[in-house]
Amino acid sequence: MRLSEKGAQPAVLASRPWSGNPLAALGRFVYKVLIIAELDARKLRHDPTELFMRAVQPTLWLLVFGQVFTRVRAIPTGDIRYLDFMAPGILAQSVLFIAIFYGISVIWERDLGILHKFLVSPTPRTALVLGKALSAGVRGLVQGLFIILLALLLGVKVNWHPLALGGVLLTVLLGAAIFSTFSLIIACLVKTRERFMGIGQVLTMPLFFASNAIYPIAIMPGWLQAISRVNPLSYQVDALRTLMLVGGVSGFGLGVDFLVMFAVLAVLVGIGARLYPTIVI
C-alpha cells in the first residue's frame, strides 16, 4: 500500500473533491470501506492457520454432539433430523466465535500506532467500522464454507438453490458484521487486551446457549424464551436454517430475520463510529 509523502496516512484514504454529487460521495464512502476491509482481510494470507484452529470446535460439535443427539432423539425438531437442525446453528456459532474476538485487533493496532494513522485521515469513522465489519464477514464466509462441506459429508440435506445460497452468504456476512462491531464497541470501552479477552469469553457462551442454535425456542423455559427473542443470534440461526436446509421453515419469518439483523447492525455501527476515536485515549 502506497503512503502519502508525510507518511501519516495511507494515500488511498486521502480526501478528494466530491463535486457535490451524492453518488460520487457514496462511491468514495464505499471505496474507503472496501480499502479498510481489504487491509484487514489481507492478514489471512500471513496467518491462515487461525481459521483452521477455529474450525476445531464446530467440527467437534457436529461430529460428537450432533451425532449422539441424533441417535438419542432427546430434542424434538419435528420432521427435520437433529443433525440437520443443528448444522445451521453451528455455522452461526462458528461465525460468532470468530467475530466476538475481532475487536482485539483494534487494540493491537492502537498499540502499534496504526490506528492513529487512520484516525487522522479524512476517512469517516463509519467507514472504518463498516470496513472492519466487512473484513470479519470475509473470515466468516471462509469458516462457513468449511462448515457446509463438513455438513455435506455428514449427510445434511443442503439446499443448493442459487437464491438460497446467496441468502446464506448474506446472513453469514450480517452475523459476522453484527458481532464484530459489538466486539469493537467492547474494545473501545475497555481499551486493554486482558479485559477484552475476559469479557469476550464471558459473552460467547450465553449468546450461544440463549439462542435457538441447538434446540428450539419452544422447549425453553419462559424467561429464556424472552432472552432468545431479543438475541440477534437467534434471528441469524433462523435465517440460516430456513435458507440452508431443504424444506427449512422460518420460525420468525425471513423478512423479520433480515429486518432485525440490519437494524441491529445499523445501531451498532452508529455506536461504534462514535466510540471508535476514544480508543486512542
C-alpha positions, 0 to 999 in steps of 0.5 A: 500500500502506497503512503502519502509523502508525510507518511501519516496516512495511507494515500488511498484514504486521502480526501478528494473533491466530491463535486457535490454529487451524492453518488460520487460521495457514496462511491468514495464512502464505499471505496474507503470501506472496501480499502479498510476491509481489504487491509484487514482481510489481507492478514489471512494470507500471513496467518491462515492457520487461525481459521483452521484452529477455529474450525476445531470446535464446530467440527467437534460439535457436529461430529460428537454432539450432533451425532449422539443427539441424533441417535438419542432423539432427546430434542424434538425438531419435528420432521427435520433430523437433529443433525440437520437442525443443528448444522445451521446453528453451528455455522452461526456459532462458528461465525460468532466465535470468530467475530466476538474476538475481532475487536482485539485487533483494534487494540493491537493496532492502537498499540502499534500506532496504526490506528492513529494513522487512520484516525487522522485521515479524512476517512469517516469513522463509519467507514472504518467500522463498516470496513472492519465489519466487512473484513470479519464477514470475509473470515466468516464466509471462509469458516462457513464454507468449511462448515457446509462441506463438513455438513455435506459429508455428514449427510445434511440435506443442503439446499443448493438453490442459487437464491438460497445460497446467496441468502446464506452468504448474506446472513453469514456476512450480517452475523459476522458484521453484527458481532464484530462491531459489538466486539469493537464497541467492547474494545473501545470501552475497555481499551486493554487486551486482558479485559477484552479477552475476559469479557469476550469469553464471558459473552460467547457462551450465553449468546450461544446457549440463549439462542435457538442454535441447538434446540428450539425456542419452544422447549425453553423455559419462559424467561429464556424464551424472552432472552432468545427473542431479543438475541440477534443470534437467534434471528441469524440461526433462523435465517440460516436454517430456513435458507440452508436446509431443504424444506427449512421453515422460518420460525420468525419469518425471513423478512423479520430475520433480515429486518432485525439483523440490519437494524441491529447492525445499523445501531451498532455501527452508529455506536461504534463510529462514535466510540471508535476515536476514544480508543486512542485515549 
